[in-house]
Amino acid sequence: MIHQEHHRSHRSGWLRAAVLGANDGIVSTSSLILGVAAASTAQSDILLAGVAGLVAGAMSMAAGEYVSVSSQSDTERADLAIERNALTHHFEAEKEELAAIYVERGLTPELASQVAEQLMQKDALGAHARDEIGITVVSQAKPLQAAFSSAAMFTIGALLPILVAWWAPTVVLIPLVAVASLALLALLGALAAKVGGAPVRTAALRVLFWGALAMALTSLIGRMFGVMA
């Protein structure tokens, strides 16, 4: 019988960006709507603020993810270039360095030397990238994937509070947007935990806490400015 394990680490890149985008879409847009609504603004202005927040937020998330992950990718490429140069000019020293890494992980010096030699015969740069630098195919930065995942999920997350604000009567707009957004945040946290193999309850409570705090603060600020007006 073949034992199979279903690991989830290969999802970490797009999952992180998607969860961040959806969470930010819900929290920032609902908070913006609640803050504007608390200032006793007309419903049309509330919707305009929500749509503007959606467009600006999605573009900001895409640009931010692309720039930050591209910086990580640039660093990885620079490290690989250094390693490639070292392998060209100091191959034997690099082999000893790789063997020393395997000794620290528990292999005997003789076995570590054999493993390092055989791995470097097949793919010297790949062996050093993985075991010396820590760069793997799974963890390697993917800027476009991160940017698209984050922007798309931000848009989806931001749509719910906007649709609720469009549908709800003005007198109950604030509680309905708050309740719907918090419910979606809890669902998002639970789904992300399920996909990533993490504790569902902890993840849901975590996003609920920060989402509720953001909505409460922006509502308070909106009400203060509304009173002042």
C-alpha positions as CSV (number, residue, x, y, z in Angstrom):
1,M,0.0,0.0,0.0
2,I,1.3,3.5,-0.9
3,H,1.0,6.1,1.8
4,Q,0.0,9.5,0.4
5,E,0.2,12.8,2.2
6,H,-1.6,15.9,1.1
7,H,0.5,18.9,2.0
8,R,-0.7,22.5,1.7
9,S,2.5,24.5,1.6
10,H,2.3,24.8,-2.2
11,R,-0.8,27.0,-1.7
12,S,0.9,29.5,0.6
13,G,1.8,32.1,-2.1
14,W,-1.6,32.6,-3.7
15,L,-3.5,31.8,-0.5
16,R,-1.7,34.5,1.5
17,A,-2.4,37.1,-1.2
18,A,-6.0,36.0,-1.7
19,V,-6.8,36.0,2.1
20,L,-5.1,39.3,2.5
21,G,-7.0,40.8,-0.4
22,A,-10.5,39.5,0.6
23,N,-10.0,40.4,4.2
24,D,-8.8,43.9,3.3
25,G,-11.7,44.3,0.8
26,I,-14.3,43.5,3.5
27,V,-12.7,45.4,6.3
28,S,-11.7,48.6,4.5
29,T,-14.8,48.9,2.4
30,S,-17.3,48.2,5.2
31,S,-15.3,50.5,7.5
32,L,-15.4,53.2,4.9
33,I,-19.2,52.7,4.4
34,L,-19.8,52.7,8.1
35,G,-17.7,55.8,8.7
36,V,-19.5,57.8,6.0
37,A,-22.9,56.5,7.0
38,A,-22.2,57.4,10.7
39,A,-21.7,61.0,9.5
40,S,-25.3,61.1,8.4
41,T,-24.5,61.2,4.7
42,A,-27.0,60.5,2.0
43,Q,-27.2,56.9,0.7
44,S,-25.9,57.9,-2.8
45,D,-22.8,59.4,-1.2
46,I,-22.3,56.3,0.8
47,L,-22.4,54.1,-2.3
48,L,-20.1,56.4,-4.1
49,A,-17.6,56.2,-1.3
50,G,-17.9,52.4,-1.3
51,V,-17.3,52.0,-5.0
52,A,-14.4,54.5,-5.0
53,G,-12.9,52.5,-2.1
54,L,-13.3,49.3,-4.1
55,V,-11.6,50.6,-7.2
56,A,-8.8,52.3,-5.3
57,G,-8.3,49.4,-2.9
58,A,-8.1,46.7,-5.6
59,M,-5.5,48.7,-7.6
60,S,-3.6,49.4,-4.4
61,M,-3.6,45.8,-3.4
62,A,-2.5,44.6,-6.9
63,A,0.3,47.2,-7.1
64,G,1.4,46.6,-3.5
65,E,1.5,42.8,-3.9
66,Y,3.3,43.0,-7.3
67,V,6.0,45.5,-6.0
68,S,6.6,43.6,-2.7
69,V,6.7,40.1,-4.2
70,S,8.8,41.4,-7.1
71,S,11.3,42.7,-4.6
72,Q,11.4,39.3,-3.0
73,S,11.9,37.8,-6.5
74,D,14.8,40.2,-7.2
75,T,16.5,39.2,-4.0
76,E,16.1,35.5,-4.9
77,R,17.6,36.1,-8.4
78,A,20.5,38.1,-6.9
79,D,21.2,35.3,-4.4
80,L,21.1,32.7,-7.2
81,A,23.5,34.8,-9.3
82,I,26.0,34.9,-6.4
83,E,25.6,31.1,-5.9
84,R,26.1,30.5,-9.7
85,N,29.3,32.5,-9.7
86,A,30.6,30.7,-6.6
87,L,29.9,27.3,-8.3
88,T,31.8,28.4,-11.4
89,H,34.9,29.5,-9.5
90,H,34.9,27.5,-6.3
91,F,33.1,24.3,-7.0
92,E,35.0,22.1,-4.5
93,A,34.5,24.6,-1.7
94,E,30.8,24.8,-2.5
95,K,30.6,21.0,-2.3
96,E,32.3,21.0,1.1
97,E,29.9,23.8,2.2
98,L,26.9,21.7,1.1
99,A,28.3,18.6,2.9
100,A,28.7,20.6,6.1
101,I,25.0,21.6,5.9
102,Y,24.0,17.9,5.8
103,V,26.3,17.1,8.7
104,E,24.6,19.7,10.8
105,R,21.3,18.0,9.9
106,G,22.4,14.7,11.2
107,L,24.3,12.9,8.5
108,T,27.8,11.4,9.0
109,P,30.6,13.3,7.3
110,E,31.1,10.4,4.8
111,L,27.5,10.1,3.9
112,A,27.1,13.9,3.7
113,S,30.0,14.1,1.3
114,Q,28.4,11.4,-0.9
115,V,25.0,13.1,-0.9
116,A,26.5,16.5,-1.7
117,E,28.6,15.1,-4.6
118,Q,25.6,13.2,-6.1
119,L,23.2,16.1,-5.8
120,M,25.7,18.5,-7.3
121,Q,26.3,16.2,-10.2
122,K,22.6,16.3,-11.1
123,D,21.8,20.0,-10.3
124,A,24.4,21.9,-8.3
125,L,22.6,25.2,-8.3
126,G,19.3,23.7,-7.4
127,A,20.9,21.8,-4.4
128,H,22.5,25.0,-3.1
129,A,19.4,27.1,-3.7
130,R,17.3,24.6,-1.7
131,D,19.6,23.6,1.1
132,E,21.8,26.7,1.5
133,I,19.6,29.6,0.6
134,G,16.2,28.1,1.2
135,I,14.7,28.8,-2.2
136,T,12.4,26.1,-3.5
137,V,9.8,25.8,-6.3
138,V,7.0,25.9,-3.8
139,S,8.3,29.0,-1.9
140,Q,9.6,30.9,-5.0
141,A,8.1,34.4,-5.4
142,K,5.4,34.8,-8.1
143,P,4.6,38.5,-8.4
144,L,1.8,38.3,-11.1
145,Q,0.0,35.5,-9.3
146,A,0.1,37.4,-6.0
147,A,-1.1,40.7,-7.6
148,F,-4.0,39.0,-9.4
149,S,-5.1,36.9,-6.4
150,S,-5.1,39.9,-4.1
151,A,-6.9,42.3,-6.4
152,A,-9.5,39.8,-7.5
153,M,-10.3,38.8,-3.9
154,F,-10.3,42.4,-2.7
155,T,-13.0,43.1,-5.3
156,I,-15.1,40.2,-4.2
157,G,-14.7,41.0,-0.6
158,A,-15.6,44.7,-1.1
159,L,-18.7,43.9,-3.2
160,L,-20.7,42.5,-0.2
161,P,-20.8,45.6,2.0
162,I,-21.5,47.7,-1.1
163,L,-24.4,45.5,-2.1
164,V,-25.8,45.6,1.4
165,A,-25.5,49.4,1.5
166,W,-27.3,49.6,-1.8
167,W,-30.1,47.3,-0.8
168,A,-30.6,48.3,2.9
169,P,-32.9,51.1,4.0
170,T,-31.0,54.0,5.4
171,V,-32.3,53.5,9.0
172,V,-30.8,50.0,9.3
173,L,-27.9,50.4,6.9
174,I,-25.2,50.6,9.6
175,P,-26.2,47.4,11.6
176,L,-26.8,45.4,8.4
177,V,-23.5,46.3,6.8
178,A,-21.7,45.6,10.1
179,V,-23.4,42.2,10.7
180,A,-23.0,41.0,7.1
181,S,-19.4,42.1,7.0
182,L,-18.5,40.3,10.2
183,A,-20.3,37.2,9.1
184,L,-18.4,37.2,5.9
185,L,-15.1,37.8,7.7
186,A,-15.8,34.8,10.0
187,L,-16.6,32.7,6.9
188,L,-13.4,33.9,5.2
189,G,-11.3,33.1,8.2
190,A,-12.8,29.6,8.5
191,L,-12.4,28.8,4.8
192,A,-8.8,30.1,4.7
193,A,-8.0,27.9,7.7
194,K,-9.6,24.9,6.1
195,V,-7.7,25.3,2.9
196,G,-4.4,25.9,4.8
197,G,-5.0,23.2,7.3
198,A,-5.0,25.6,10.3
199,P,-7.4,25.7,13.3
200,V,-10.8,27.0,12.0
201,R,-12.0,28.6,15.2
202,T,-8.8,30.5,15.9
203,A,-8.7,31.9,12.4
204,A,-12.3,33.0,12.4
205,L,-12.0,34.7,15.8
206,R,-8.8,36.5,14.7
207,V,-10.3,38.1,11.6
208,L,-13.5,38.9,13.5
209,F,-11.6,40.8,16.2
210,W,-9.6,43.0,13.9
211,G,-12.5,43.6,11.5
212,A,-14.8,44.6,14.4
213,L,-12.2,46.9,15.8
214,A,-11.7,48.6,12.4
215,M,-15.4,49.1,11.9
216,A,-15.9,50.5,15.4
217,L,-13.1,53.0,15.1
218,T,-14.2,54.3,11.7
219,S,-17.8,54.5,12.8
220,L,-16.7,56.5,15.8
221,I,-14.7,58.9,13.7
222,G,-17.6,59.3,11.2
223,R,-20.1,60.0,14.1
224,M,-17.7,62.6,15.6
225,F,-17.4,64.4,12.3
226,G,-21.1,64.1,11.7
227,V,-21.9,65.8,15.0
228,M,-19.3,68.5,14.3
229,A,-21.0,69.2,10.9
